[in-house]
Amino acid sequence: MVIFVTGDETGRSIRLTDERWKHIIEEHPDVTIEEIKATVKAPTKITPSSYNPENVCYYSKVHK
């Protein structure tokens, strides 16, 4: 199931699936879906995924 679809700063269409969401909250239980969207739209860093070279990982610094 797809939770949301949004665009990134390079124009790519990015989707968050429930499987990825479950993975994210295992490592970062306090992150929100809105923070994920904001990170995809304006990341501080983008790196290739170590699991799948066709995917990238988006990062941002979040201060709570």
C-alpha atoms as an extended CHARMM CRD file, in Angstrom:
* protein
*
        64  EXT
         1         1  MET       CA              0.0000000000        0.0000000000        0.0000000000  PROA      1               0.0000000000
         2         2  VAL       CA              1.2340000000        3.4930000000       -0.8570000000  PROA      2               0.0000000000
         3         3  ILE       CA              0.9810000000        6.0490000000        1.9630000000  PROA      3               0.0000000000
         4         4  PHE       CA              1.8690000000        9.0890000000       -0.1650000000  PROA      4               0.0000000000
         5         5  VAL       CA              3.4360000000       10.1790000000       -3.4470000000  PROA      5               0.0000000000
         6         6  THR       CA              5.3610000000       13.4510000000       -3.7410000000  PROA      6               0.0000000000
         7         7  GLY       CA              8.0790000000       14.9980000000       -5.8580000000  PROA      7               0.0000000000
         8         8  ASP       CA             11.6880000000       15.5600000000       -4.8390000000  PROA      8               0.0000000000
         9         9  GLU       CA             13.9610000000       18.4960000000       -5.6800000000  PROA      9               0.0000000000
        10        10  THR       CA             15.1370000000       16.7740000000       -8.8820000000  PROA      10              0.0000000000
        11        11  GLY       CA             11.6150000000       16.1920000000      -10.1740000000  PROA      11              0.0000000000
        12        12  ARG       CA             11.4900000000       12.4820000000       -9.3810000000  PROA      12              0.0000000000
        13        13  SER       CA              8.1960000000       11.0540000000       -8.1620000000  PROA      13              0.0000000000
        14        14  ILE       CA              8.7390000000        9.5130000000       -4.7310000000  PROA      14              0.0000000000
        15        15  ARG       CA              6.3330000000        7.1810000000       -2.9570000000  PROA      15              0.0000000000
        16        16  LEU       CA              6.2880000000        6.0100000000        0.6420000000  PROA      16              0.0000000000
        17        17  THR       CA              4.9400000000        2.4960000000        1.0340000000  PROA      17              0.0000000000
        18        18  ASP       CA              3.6870000000        0.9830000000        4.2480000000  PROA      18              0.0000000000
        19        19  GLU       CA              6.6140000000       -1.4730000000        4.1710000000  PROA      19              0.0000000000
        20        20  ARG       CA              9.1480000000        1.3960000000        4.0510000000  PROA      20              0.0000000000
        21        21  TRP       CA              7.2080000000        3.3130000000        6.6980000000  PROA      21              0.0000000000
        22        22  LYS       CA              7.4170000000        0.3330000000        9.0680000000  PROA      22              0.0000000000
        23        23  HSD       CA             11.1760000000        0.1530000000        8.4570000000  PROA      23              0.0000000000
        24        24  ILE       CA             11.6090000000        3.8970000000        9.1190000000  PROA      24              0.0000000000
        25        25  ILE       CA              9.7080000000        3.9290000000       12.4050000000  PROA      25              0.0000000000
        26        26  GLU       CA             11.6640000000        0.9330000000       13.7070000000  PROA      26              0.0000000000
        27        27  GLU       CA             14.8070000000        3.0810000000       13.6300000000  PROA      27              0.0000000000
        28        28  HSD       CA             13.1560000000        6.4830000000       14.1650000000  PROA      28              0.0000000000
        29        29  PRO       CA              9.9340000000        5.9720000000       16.1730000000  PROA      29              0.0000000000
        30        30  ASP       CA              9.3050000000        9.6840000000       16.7090000000  PROA      30              0.0000000000
        31        31  VAL       CA              9.4030000000       10.7530000000       13.0370000000  PROA      31              0.0000000000
        32        32  THR       CA              6.1130000000       11.7790000000       11.3890000000  PROA      32              0.0000000000
        33        33  ILE       CA              4.8620000000       11.2660000000        7.8570000000  PROA      33              0.0000000000
        34        34  GLU       CA              4.8810000000       15.0510000000        7.3800000000  PROA      34              0.0000000000
        35        35  GLU       CA              8.5910000000       15.1230000000        8.3240000000  PROA      35              0.0000000000
        36        36  ILE       CA              9.2580000000       12.4080000000        5.7490000000  PROA      36              0.0000000000
        37        37  LYS       CA              7.5000000000       14.4760000000        3.0490000000  PROA      37              0.0000000000
        38        38  ALA       CA              9.4720000000       17.5910000000        4.0380000000  PROA      38              0.0000000000
        39        39  THR       CA             12.7420000000       15.6330000000        3.9180000000  PROA      39              0.0000000000
        40        40  VAL       CA             12.0000000000       14.3150000000        0.4300000000  PROA      40              0.0000000000
        41        41  LYS       CA             11.1190000000       17.8100000000       -0.8180000000  PROA      41              0.0000000000
        42        42  ALA       CA             14.1540000000       19.5500000000        0.7610000000  PROA      42              0.0000000000
        43        43  PRO       CA             16.7990000000       17.0540000000        1.9390000000  PROA      43              0.0000000000
        44        44  THR       CA             20.1270000000       18.0490000000        3.4270000000  PROA      44              0.0000000000
        45        45  LYS       CA             21.6890000000       14.9480000000        1.8580000000  PROA      45              0.0000000000
        46        46  ILE       CA             20.7710000000       12.3070000000       -0.7520000000  PROA      46              0.0000000000
        47        47  THR       CA             22.7760000000        9.0780000000       -0.9800000000  PROA      47              0.0000000000
        48        48  PRO       CA             22.4500000000        5.8760000000       -3.0040000000  PROA      48              0.0000000000
        49        49  SER       CA             20.7330000000        3.0440000000       -1.1630000000  PROA      49              0.0000000000
        50        50  SER       CA             23.1050000000        0.3260000000       -0.0240000000  PROA      50              0.0000000000
        51        51  TYR       CA             20.3050000000       -2.2220000000       -0.5110000000  PROA      51              0.0000000000
        52        52  ASN       CA             19.1130000000       -1.2830000000       -4.0070000000  PROA      52              0.0000000000
        53        53  PRO       CA             21.2240000000        0.8230000000       -6.3940000000  PROA      53              0.0000000000
        54        54  GLU       CA             18.0570000000        2.0500000000       -8.1390000000  PROA      54              0.0000000000
        55        55  ASN       CA             16.9110000000        3.7550000000       -4.9110000000  PROA      55              0.0000000000
        56        56  VAL       CA             18.2430000000        6.7110000000       -2.9610000000  PROA      56              0.0000000000
        57        57  CYS       CA             18.0100000000        7.7100000000        0.7120000000  PROA      57              0.0000000000
        58        58  TYR       CA             16.9750000000       11.2020000000        1.8100000000  PROA      58              0.0000000000
        59        59  TYR       CA             18.2660000000       12.7910000000        5.0050000000  PROA      59              0.0000000000
        60        60  SER       CA             17.5510000000       15.9580000000        6.9620000000  PROA      60              0.0000000000
        61        61  LYS       CA             18.3470000000       17.2840000000       10.3750000000  PROA      61              0.0000000000
        62        62  VAL       CA             15.2420000000       17.4100000000       12.5250000000  PROA      62              0.0000000000
        63        63  HSD       CA             15.3270000000       19.2640000000       15.8230000000  PROA      63              0.0000000000
        64        64  LYS       CA             12.5430000000       18.4770000000       18.2370000000  PROA      64              0.0000000000
